[in-house]
C-alpha cells in the first residue's frame, strides 16, 4: 500500500524593511497597496516595514504562493530593484511540517532564477504542526 504524501501548509509575504523610508513612501514608490505596515511610531530595530501577502489559501504549496506574489509585483519589478538602495526586500515564508507523511519543499529553477534576478532574499521558517 502506498502512502499518499500531503502538502505542507504555507504562508508567504513580501516584506520591505527600511530605516530611511516610511511605509507610505514605499507604497508611493511601488504604487502597490500593502496588506500590512507597521505604524511609524512603532518602528522596529530594522526600521519600518511594508508587507504584501500571498492571496492563496494555506493549503497551496510554497512555490504557488511565491508565484502569486511575483505576479502581483511584476508591473513594478524595476522599481523594486531600485528600492534595494534604501531597503531590504525578502520573501518571508512560513511552512508547516506535520509529520513524515508530509512532502518536503521543492522550488523550480525558473522560480529561483526569477527571485534571484529581482535581488529578493528568501527566508523560510518551518514550524511543526499537529501530529
MODELLER restraints for C-alpha pairs under 7 A, 6 or more apart:
rsr = mdl.restraints
at = mdl.atoms
rsr.add(forms.Gaussian(group=physical.xy_distance, feature=features.Distance(at['CA:5:A'], at['CA:101:A']), mean=5.06, stdev=0.5))
rsr.add(forms.Gaussian(group=physical.xy_distance, feature=features.Distance(at['CA:5:A'], at['CA:102:A']), mean=5.26, stdev=0.5))
rsr.add(forms.Gaussian(group=physical.xy_distance, feature=features.Distance(at['CA:5:A'], at['CA:103:A']), mean=5.72, stdev=0.5))
rsr.add(forms.Gaussian(group=physical.xy_distance, feature=features.Distance(at['CA:6:A'], at['CA:101:A']), mean=6.46, stdev=0.5))
rsr.add(forms.Gaussian(group=physical.xy_distance, feature=features.Distance(at['CA:6:A'], at['CA:102:A']), mean=4.81, stdev=0.5))
rsr.add(forms.Gaussian(group=physical.xy_distance, feature=features.Distance(at['CA:6:A'], at['CA:103:A']), mean=5.90, stdev=0.5))
rsr.add(forms.Gaussian(group=physical.xy_distance, feature=features.Distance(at['CA:7:A'], at['CA:61:A']), mean=6.40, stdev=0.5))
rsr.add(forms.Gaussian(group=physical.xy_distance, feature=features.Distance(at['CA:7:A'], at['CA:102:A']), mean=5.81, stdev=0.5))
rsr.add(forms.Gaussian(group=physical.xy_distance, feature=features.Distance(at['CA:7:A'], at['CA:103:A']), mean=5.48, stdev=0.5))
rsr.add(forms.Gaussian(group=physical.xy_distance, feature=features.Distance(at['CA:8:A'], at['CA:61:A']), mean=6.82, stdev=0.5))
rsr.add(forms.Gaussian(group=physical.xy_distance, feature=features.Distance(at['CA:8:A'], at['CA:95:A']), mean=6.42, stdev=0.5))
rsr.add(forms.Gaussian(group=physical.xy_distance, feature=features.Distance(at['CA:8:A'], at['CA:96:A']), mean=5.29, stdev=0.5))
rsr.add(forms.Gaussian(group=physical.xy_distance, feature=features.Distance(at['CA:8:A'], at['CA:97:A']), mean=5.51, stdev=0.5))
rsr.add(forms.Gaussian(group=physical.xy_distance, feature=features.Distance(at['CA:8:A'], at['CA:102:A']), mean=6.01, stdev=0.5))
rsr.add(forms.Gaussian(group=physical.xy_distance, feature=features.Distance(at['CA:8:A'], at['CA:103:A']), mean=6.50, stdev=0.5))
rsr.add(forms.Gaussian(group=physical.xy_distance, feature=features.Distance(at['CA:9:A'], at['CA:58:A']), mean=5.11, stdev=0.5))
rsr.add(forms.Gaussian(group=physical.xy_distance, feature=features.Distance(at['CA:9:A'], at['CA:59:A']), mean=4.99, stdev=0.5))
rsr.add(forms.Gaussian(group=physical.xy_distance, feature=features.Distance(at['CA:9:A'], at['CA:60:A']), mean=6.74, stdev=0.5))
rsr.add(forms.Gaussian(group=physical.xy_distance, feature=features.Distance(at['CA:9:A'], at['CA:61:A']), mean=6.78, stdev=0.5))
rsr.add(forms.Gaussian(group=physical.xy_distance, feature=features.Distance(at['CA:9:A'], at['CA:95:A']), mean=5.76, stdev=0.5))
rsr.add(forms.Gaussian(group=physical.xy_distance, feature=features.Distance(at['CA:9:A'], at['CA:96:A']), mean=5.13, stdev=0.5))
rsr.add(forms.Gaussian(group=physical.xy_distance, feature=features.Distance(at['CA:10:A'], at['CA:58:A']), mean=5.08, stdev=0.5))
rsr.add(forms.Gaussian(group=physical.xy_distance, feature=features.Distance(at['CA:10:A'], at['CA:59:A']), mean=6.71, stdev=0.5))
rsr.add(forms.Gaussian(group=physical.xy_distance, feature=features.Distance(at['CA:10:A'], at['CA:60:A']), mean=6.69, stdev=0.5))
rsr.add(forms.Gaussian(group=physical.xy_distance, feature=features.Distance(at['CA:10:A'], at['CA:61:A']), mean=6.17, stdev=0.5))
rsr.add(forms.Gaussian(group=physical.xy_distance, feature=features.Distance(at['CA:10:A'], at['CA:62:A']), mean=5.64, stdev=0.5))
rsr.add(forms.Gaussian(group=physical.xy_distance, feature=features.Distance(at['CA:10:A'], at['CA:94:A']), mean=5.69, stdev=0.5))
rsr.add(forms.Gaussian(group=physical.xy_distance, feature=features.Distance(at['CA:10:A'], at['CA:95:A']), mean=4.42, stdev=0.5))
rsr.add(forms.Gaussian(group=physical.xy_distance, feature=features.Distance(at['CA:10:A'], at['CA:96:A']), mean=6.33, stdev=0.5))
rsr.add(forms.Gaussian(group=physical.xy_distance, feature=features.Distance(at['CA:11:A'], at['CA:58:A']), mean=5.86, stdev=0.5))
rsr.add(forms.Gaussian(group=physical.xy_distance, feature=features.Distance(at['CA:11:A'], at['CA:93:A']), mean=5.73, stdev=0.5))
rsr.add(forms.Gaussian(group=physical.xy_distance, feature=features.Distance(at['CA:11:A'], at['CA:94:A']), mean=5.28, stdev=0.5))
rsr.add(forms.Gaussian(group=physical.xy_distance, feature=features.Distance(at['CA:11:A'], at['CA:95:A']), mean=6.57, stdev=0.5))
rsr.add(forms.Gaussian(group=physical.xy_distance, feature=features.Distance(at['CA:12:A'], at['CA:53:A']), mean=6.16, stdev=0.5))
rsr.add(forms.Gaussian(group=physical.xy_distance, feature=features.Distance(at['CA:12:A'], at['CA:54:A']), mean=5.68, stdev=0.5))
rsr.add(forms.Gaussian(group=physical.xy_distance, feature=features.Distance(at['CA:12:A'], at['CA:65:A']), mean=6.10, stdev=0.5))
rsr.add(forms.Gaussian(group=physical.xy_distance, feature=features.Distance(at['CA:12:A'], at['CA:66:A']), mean=6.86, stdev=0.5))
rsr.add(forms.Gaussian(group=physical.xy_distance, feature=features.Distance(at['CA:12:A'], at['CA:91:A']), mean=6.67, stdev=0.5))
rsr.add(forms.Gaussian(group=physical.xy_distance, feature=features.Distance(at['CA:12:A'], at['CA:92:A']), mean=5.65, stdev=0.5))
rsr.add(forms.Gaussian(group=physical.xy_distance, feature=features.Distance(at['CA:12:A'], at['CA:93:A']), mean=4.35, stdev=0.5))
rsr.add(forms.Gaussian(group=physical.xy_distance, feature=features.Distance(at['CA:12:A'], at['CA:94:A']), mean=6.40, stdev=0.5))
rsr.add(forms.Gaussian(group=physical.xy_distance, feature=features.Distance(at['CA:13:A'], at['CA:51:A']), mean=6.37, stdev=0.5))
rsr.add(forms.Gaussian(group=physical.xy_distance, feature=features.Distance(at['CA:13:A'], at['CA:52:A']), mean=5.47, stdev=0.5))
rsr.add(forms.Gaussian(group=physical.xy_distance, feature=features.Distance(at['CA:13:A'], at['CA:53:A']), mean=4.25, stdev=0.5))
rsr.add(forms.Gaussian(group=physical.xy_distance, feature=features.Distance(at['CA:13:A'], at['CA:54:A']), mean=5.96, stdev=0.5))
rsr.add(forms.Gaussian(group=physical.xy_distance, feature=features.Distance(at['CA:13:A'], at['CA:91:A']), mean=5.64, stdev=0.5))
rsr.add(forms.Gaussian(group=physical.xy_distance, feature=features.Distance(at['CA:13:A'], at['CA:92:A']), mean=5.27, stdev=0.5))
rsr.add(forms.Gaussian(group=physical.xy_distance, feature=features.Distance(at['CA:13:A'], at['CA:93:A']), mean=6.52, stdev=0.5))
rsr.add(forms.Gaussian(group=physical.xy_distance, feature=features.Distance(at['CA:14:A'], at['CA:51:A']), mean=5.63, stdev=0.5))
rsr.add(forms.Gaussian(group=physical.xy_distance, feature=features.Distance(at['CA:14:A'], at['CA:52:A']), mean=5.10, stdev=0.5))
rsr.add(forms.Gaussian(group=physical.xy_distance, feature=features.Distance(at['CA:14:A'], at['CA:53:A']), mean=6.34, stdev=0.5))
rsr.add(forms.Gaussian(group=physical.xy_distance, feature=features.Distance(at['CA:14:A'], at['CA:90:A']), mean=5.80, stdev=0.5))
rsr.add(forms.Gaussian(group=physical.xy_distance, feature=features.Distance(at['CA:14:A'], at['CA:91:A']), mean=4.52, stdev=0.5))
rsr.add(forms.Gaussian(group=physical.xy_distance, feature=features.Distance(at['CA:14:A'], at['CA:92:A']), mean=6.23, stdev=0.5))
rsr.add(forms.Gaussian(group=physical.xy_distance, feature=features.Distance(at['CA:15:A'], at['CA:49:A']), mean=6.69, stdev=0.5))
rsr.add(forms.Gaussian(group=physical.xy_distance, feature=features.Distance(at['CA:15:A'], at['CA:50:A']), mean=5.74, stdev=0.5))
rsr.add(forms.Gaussian(group=physical.xy_distance, feature=features.Distance(at['CA:15:A'], at['CA:51:A']), mean=4.61, stdev=0.5))
rsr.add(forms.Gaussian(group=physical.xy_distance, feature=features.Distance(at['CA:15:A'], at['CA:52:A']), mean=6.62, stdev=0.5))
rsr.add(forms.Gaussian(group=physical.xy_distance, feature=features.Distance(at['CA:15:A'], at['CA:89:A']), mean=5.81, stdev=0.5))
rsr.add(forms.Gaussian(group=physical.xy_distance, feature=features.Distance(at['CA:15:A'], at['CA:90:A']), mean=5.42, stdev=0.5))
rsr.add(forms.Gaussian(group=physical.xy_distance, feature=features.Distance(at['CA:15:A'], at['CA:91:A']), mean=6.16, stdev=0.5))
rsr.add(forms.Gaussian(group=physical.xy_distance, feature=features.Distance(at['CA:15:A'], at['CA:92:A']), mean=6.74, stdev=0.5))
rsr.add(forms.Gaussian(group=physical.xy_distance, feature=features.Distance(at['CA:16:A'], at['CA:49:A']), mean=5.51, stdev=0.5))
rsr.add(forms.Gaussian(group=physical.xy_distance, feature=features.Distance(at['CA:16:A'], at['CA:50:A']), mean=5.11, stdev=0.5))
rsr.add(forms.Gaussian(group=physical.xy_distance, feature=features.Distance(at['CA:16:A'], at['CA:51:A']), mean=6.43, stdev=0.5))
rsr.add(forms.Gaussian(group=physical.xy_distance, feature=features.Distance(at['CA:16:A'], at['CA:87:A']), mean=6.35, stdev=0.5))
rsr.add(forms.Gaussian(group=physical.xy_distance, feature=features.Distance(at['CA:16:A'], at['CA:88:A']), mean=5.69, stdev=0.5))
rsr.add(forms.Gaussian(group=physical.xy_distance, feature=features.Distance(at['CA:16:A'], at['CA:89:A']), mean=4.58, stdev=0.5))
rsr.add(forms.Gaussian(group=physical.xy_distance, feature=features.Distance(at['CA:16:A'], at['CA:90:A']), mean=6.67, stdev=0.5))
rsr.add(forms.Gaussian(group=physical.xy_distance, feature=features.Distance(at['CA:17:A'], at['CA:46:A']), mean=6.60, stdev=0.5))
rsr.add(forms.Gaussian(group=physical.xy_distance, feature=features.Distance(at['CA:17:A'], at['CA:47:A']), mean=6.22, stdev=0.5))
rsr.add(forms.Gaussian(group=physical.xy_distance, feature=features.Distance(at['CA:17:A'], at['CA:48:A']), mean=5.43, stdev=0.5))
rsr.add(forms.Gaussian(group=physical.xy_distance, feature=features.Distance(at['CA:17:A'], at['CA:49:A']), mean=4.18, stdev=0.5))
rsr.add(forms.Gaussian(group=physical.xy_distance, feature=features.Distance(at['CA:17:A'], at['CA:50:A']), mean=6.34, stdev=0.5))
rsr.add(forms.Gaussian(group=physical.xy_distance, feature=features.Distance(at['CA:17:A'], at['CA:87:A']), mean=5.52, stdev=0.5))
rsr.add(forms.Gaussian(group=physical.xy_distance, feature=features.Distance(at['CA:17:A'], at['CA:88:A']), mean=5.27, stdev=0.5))
rsr.add(forms.Gaussian(group=physical.xy_distance, feature=features.Distance(at['CA:17:A'], at['CA:89:A']), mean=6.59, stdev=0.5))
rsr.add(forms.Gaussian(group=physical.xy_distance, feature=features.Distance(at['CA:18:A'], at['CA:46:A']), mean=6.70, stdev=0.5))
rsr.add(forms.Gaussian(group=physical.xy_distance, feature=features.Distance(at['CA:18:A'], at['CA:47:A']), mean=5.14, stdev=0.5))
rsr.add(forms.Gaussian(group=physical.xy_distance, feature=features.Distance(at['CA:18:A'], at['CA:48:A']), mean=5.30, stdev=0.5))
rsr.add(forms.Gaussian(group=physical.xy_distance, feature=features.Distance(at['CA:18:A'], at['CA:49:A']), mean=6.43, stdev=0.5))
rsr.add(forms.Gaussian(group=physical.xy_distance, feature=features.Distance(at['CA:18:A'], at['CA:86:A']), mean=6.30, stdev=0.5))
rsr.add(forms.Gaussian(group=physical.xy_distance, feature=features.Distance(at['CA:18:A'], at['CA:87:A']), mean=4.45, stdev=0.5))
rsr.add(forms.Gaussian(group=physical.xy_distance, feature=features.Distance(at['CA:18:A'], at['CA:88:A']), mean=6.35, stdev=0.5))
rsr.add(forms.Gaussian(group=physical.xy_distance, feature=features.Distance(at['CA:19:A'], at['CA:46:A']), mean=6.43, stdev=0.5))
rsr.add(forms.Gaussian(group=physical.xy_distance, feature=features.Distance(at['CA:19:A'], at['CA:47:A']), mean=4.15, stdev=0.5))
rsr.add(forms.Gaussian(group=physical.xy_distance, feature=features.Distance(at['CA:19:A'], at['CA:48:A']), mean=6.02, stdev=0.5))
rsr.add(forms.Gaussian(group=physical.xy_distance, feature=features.Distance(at['CA:20:A'], at['CA:86:A']), mean=6.43, stdev=0.5))
rsr.add(forms.Gaussian(group=physical.xy_distance, feature=features.Distance(at['CA:22:A'], at['CA:40:A']), mean=6.90, stdev=0.5))
rsr.add(forms.Gaussian(group=physical.xy_distance, feature=features.Distance(at['CA:22:A'], at['CA:48:A']), mean=5.97, stdev=0.5))
rsr.add(forms.Gaussian(group=physical.xy_distance, feature=features.Distance(at['CA:23:A'], at['CA:37:A']), mean=6.17, stdev=0.5))
rsr.add(forms.Gaussian(group=physical.xy_distance, feature=features.Distance(at['CA:23:A'], at['CA:48:A']), mean=6.37, stdev=0.5))
rsr.add(forms.Gaussian(group=physical.xy_distance, feature=features.Distance(at['CA:23:A'], at['CA:49:A']), mean=6.25, stdev=0.5))
rsr.add(forms.Gaussian(group=physical.xy_distance, feature=features.Distance(at['CA:23:A'], at['CA:50:A']), mean=5.51, stdev=0.5))
rsr.add(forms.Gaussian(group=physical.xy_distance, feature=features.Distance(at['CA:27:A'], at['CA:33:A']), mean=6.03, stdev=0.5))
rsr.add(forms.Gaussian(group=physical.xy_distance, feature=features.Distance(at['CA:27:A'], at['CA:34:A']), mean=6.97, stdev=0.5))
rsr.add(forms.Gaussian(group=physical.xy_distance, feature=features.Distance(at['CA:30:A'], at['CA:76:A']), mean=6.19, stdev=0.5))
rsr.add(forms.Gaussian(group=physical.xy_distance, feature=features.Distance(at['CA:30:A'], at['CA:79:A']), mean=6.19, stdev=0.5))
rsr.add(forms.Gaussian(group=physical.xy_distance, feature=features.Distance(at['CA:30:A'], at['CA:80:A']), mean=6.90, stdev=0.5))
rsr.add(forms.Gaussian(group=physical.xy_distance, feature=features.Distance(at['CA:34:A'], at['CA:50:A']), mean=6.32, stdev=0.5))
rsr.add(forms.Gaussian(group=physical.xy_distance, feature=features.Distance(at['CA:34:A'], at['CA:51:A']), mean=5.44, stdev=0.5))
rsr.add(forms.Gaussian(group=physical.xy_distance, feature=features.Distance(at['CA:34:A'], at['CA:52:A']), mean=4.94, stdev=0.5))
rsr.add(forms.Gaussian(group=physical.xy_distance, feature=features.Distance(at['CA:35:A'], at['CA:51:A']), mean=5.80, stdev=0.5))
rsr.add(forms.Gaussian(group=physical.xy_distance, feature=features.Distance(at['CA:35:A'], at['CA:52:A']), mean=5.07, stdev=0.5))
rsr.add(forms.Gaussian(group=physical.xy_distance, feature=features.Distance(at['CA:35:A'], at['CA:53:A']), mean=6.22, stdev=0.5))
rsr.add(forms.Gaussian(group=physical.xy_distance, feature=features.Distance(at['CA:36:A'], at['CA:50:A']), mean=6.22, stdev=0.5))
rsr.add(forms.Gaussian(group=physical.xy_distance, feature=features.Distance(at['CA:36:A'], at['CA:51:A']), mean=5.11, stdev=0.5))
rsr.add(forms.Gaussian(group=physical.xy_distance, feature=features.Distance(at['CA:36:A'], at['CA:52:A']), mean=6.84, stdev=0.5))
rsr.add(forms.Gaussian(group=physical.xy_distance, feature=features.Distance(at['CA:37:A'], at['CA:49:A']), mean=5.67, stdev=0.5))
rsr.add(forms.Gaussian(group=physical.xy_distance, feature=features.Distance(at['CA:37:A'], at['CA:50:A']), mean=4.58, stdev=0.5))
rsr.add(forms.Gaussian(group=physical.xy_distance, feature=features.Distance(at['CA:37:A'], at['CA:51:A']), mean=6.01, stdev=0.5))
rsr.add(forms.Gaussian(group=physical.xy_distance, feature=features.Distance(at['CA:38:A'], at['CA:48:A']), mean=6.34, stdev=0.5))
rsr.add(forms.Gaussian(group=physical.xy_distance, feature=features.Distance(at['CA:38:A'], at['CA:49:A']), mean=5.86, stdev=0.5))
rsr.add(forms.Gaussian(group=physical.xy_distance, feature=features.Distance(at['CA:40:A'], at['CA:48:A']), mean=6.73, stdev=0.5))
rsr.add(forms.Gaussian(group=physical.xy_distance, feature=features.Distance(at['CA:54:A'], at['CA:65:A']), mean=5.66, stdev=0.5))
rsr.add(forms.Gaussian(group=physical.xy_distance, feature=features.Distance(at['CA:54:A'], at['CA:68:A']), mean=5.98, stdev=0.5))
rsr.add(forms.Gaussian(group=physical.xy_distance, feature=features.Distance(at['CA:54:A'], at['CA:69:A']), mean=5.55, stdev=0.5))
rsr.add(forms.Gaussian(group=physical.xy_distance, feature=features.Distance(at['CA:56:A'], at['CA:65:A']), mean=6.33, stdev=0.5))
rsr.add(forms.Gaussian(group=physical.xy_distance, feature=features.Distance(at['CA:63:A'], at['CA:107:A']), mean=5.89, stdev=0.5))
rsr.add(forms.Gaussian(group=physical.xy_distance, feature=features.Distance(at['CA:81:A'], at['CA:118:A']), mean=6.03, stdev=0.5))
rsr.add(forms.Gaussian(group=physical.xy_distance, feature=features.Distance(at['CA:81:A'], at['CA:119:A']), mean=6.88, stdev=0.5))
rsr.add(forms.Gaussian(group=physical.xy_distance, feature=features.Distance(at['CA:89:A'], at['CA:120:A']), mean=5.50, stdev=0.5))
rsr.add(forms.Gaussian(group=physical.xy_distance, feature=features.Distance(at['CA:89:A'], at['CA:121:A']), mean=6.55, stdev=0.5))
rsr.add(forms.Gaussian(group=physical.xy_distance, feature=features.Distance(at['CA:90:A'], at['CA:120:A']), mean=4.99, stdev=0.5))
rsr.add(forms.Gaussian(group=physical.xy_distance, feature=features.Distance(at['CA:90:A'], at['CA:121:A']), mean=4.43, stdev=0.5))
rsr.add(forms.Gaussian(group=physical.xy_distance, feature=features.Distance(at['CA:90:A'], at['CA:122:A']), mean=5.61, stdev=0.5))
rsr.add(forms.Gaussian(group=physical.xy_distance, feature=features.Distance(at['CA:90:A'], at['CA:123:A']), mean=6.94, stdev=0.5))
rsr.add(forms.Gaussian(group=physical.xy_distance, feature=features.Distance(at['CA:91:A'], at['CA:120:A']), mean=6.83, stdev=0.5))
rsr.add(forms.Gaussian(group=physical.xy_distance, feature=features.Distance(at['CA:91:A'], at['CA:121:A']), mean=6.16, stdev=0.5))
rsr.add(forms.Gaussian(group=physical.xy_distance, feature=features.Distance(at['CA:91:A'], at['CA:122:A']), mean=4.83, stdev=0.5))
rsr.add(forms.Gaussian(group=physical.xy_distance, feature=features.Distance(at['CA:91:A'], at['CA:123:A']), mean=6.07, stdev=0.5))
rsr.add(forms.Gaussian(group=physical.xy_distance, feature=features.Distance(at['CA:92:A'], at['CA:122:A']), mean=6.32, stdev=0.5))
rsr.add(forms.Gaussian(group=physical.xy_distance, feature=features.Distance(at['CA:92:A'], at['CA:123:A']), mean=5.02, stdev=0.5))
rsr.add(forms.Gaussian(group=physical.xy_distance, feature=features.Distance(at['CA:92:A'], at['CA:124:A']), mean=6.19, stdev=0.5))
rsr.add(forms.Gaussian(group=physical.xy_distance, feature=features.Distance(at['CA:93:A'], at['CA:123:A']), mean=6.04, stdev=0.5))
rsr.add(forms.Gaussian(group=physical.xy_distance, feature=features.Distance(at['CA:93:A'], at['CA:124:A']), mean=4.69, stdev=0.5))
rsr.add(forms.Gaussian(group=physical.xy_distance, feature=features.Distance(at['CA:93:A'], at['CA:125:A']), mean=6.02, stdev=0.5))
rsr.add(forms.Gaussian(group=physical.xy_distance, feature=features.Distance(at['CA:94:A'], at['CA:124:A']), mean=5.88, stdev=0.5))
rsr.add(forms.Gaussian(group=physical.xy_distance, feature=features.Distance(at['CA:94:A'], at['CA:125:A']), mean=4.74, stdev=0.5))
rsr.add(forms.Gaussian(group=physical.xy_distance, feature=features.Distance(at['CA:94:A'], at['CA:126:A']), mean=5.78, stdev=0.5))
rsr.add(forms.Gaussian(group=physical.xy_distance, feature=features.Distance(at['CA:95:A'], at['CA:125:A']), mean=6.17, stdev=0.5))
rsr.add(forms.Gaussian(group=physical.xy_distance, feature=features.Distance(at['CA:95:A'], at['CA:126:A']), mean=4.72, stdev=0.5))
rsr.add(forms.Gaussian(group=physical.xy_distance, feature=features.Distance(at['CA:95:A'], at['CA:127:A']), mean=6.15, stdev=0.5))
rsr.add(forms.Gaussian(group=physical.xy_distance, feature=features.Distance(at['CA:96:A'], at['CA:126:A']), mean=5.73, stdev=0.5))
rsr.add(forms.Gaussian(group=physical.xy_distance, feature=features.Distance(at['CA:96:A'], at['CA:127:A']), mean=4.92, stdev=0.5))
rsr.add(forms.Gaussian(group=physical.xy_distance, feature=features.Distance(at['CA:96:A'], at['CA:128:A']), mean=5.66, stdev=0.5))
rsr.add(forms.Gaussian(group=physical.xy_distance, feature=features.Distance(at['CA:96:A'], at['CA:129:A']), mean=5.60, stdev=0.5))
rsr.add(forms.Gaussian(group=physical.xy_distance, feature=features.Distance(at['CA:97:A'], at['CA:126:A']), mean=6.77, stdev=0.5))
rsr.add(forms.Gaussian(group=physical.xy_distance, feature=features.Distance(at['CA:97:A'], at['CA:127:A']), mean=6.16, stdev=0.5))
rsr.add(forms.Gaussian(group=physical.xy_distance, feature=features.Distance(at['CA:97:A'], at['CA:128:A']), mean=5.15, stdev=0.5))
rsr.add(forms.Gaussian(group=physical.xy_distance, feature=features.Distance(at['CA:97:A'], at['CA:129:A']), mean=5.77, stdev=0.5))
rsr.add(forms.Gaussian(group=physical.xy_distance, feature=features.Distance(at['CA:98:A'], at['CA:128:A']), mean=5.55, stdev=0.5))
rsr.add(forms.Gaussian(group=physical.xy_distance, feature=features.Distance(at['CA:98:A'], at['CA:129:A']), mean=4.39, stdev=0.5))
rsr.add(forms.Gaussian(group=physical.xy_distance, feature=features.Distance(at['CA:98:A'], at['CA:130:A']), mean=5.69, stdev=0.5))
rsr.add(forms.Gaussian(group=physical.xy_distance, feature=features.Distance(at['CA:98:A'], at['CA:131:A']), mean=5.66, stdev=0.5))
rsr.add(forms.Gaussian(group=physical.xy_distance, feature=features.Distance(at['CA:99:A'], at['CA:131:A']), mean=6.24, stdev=0.5))
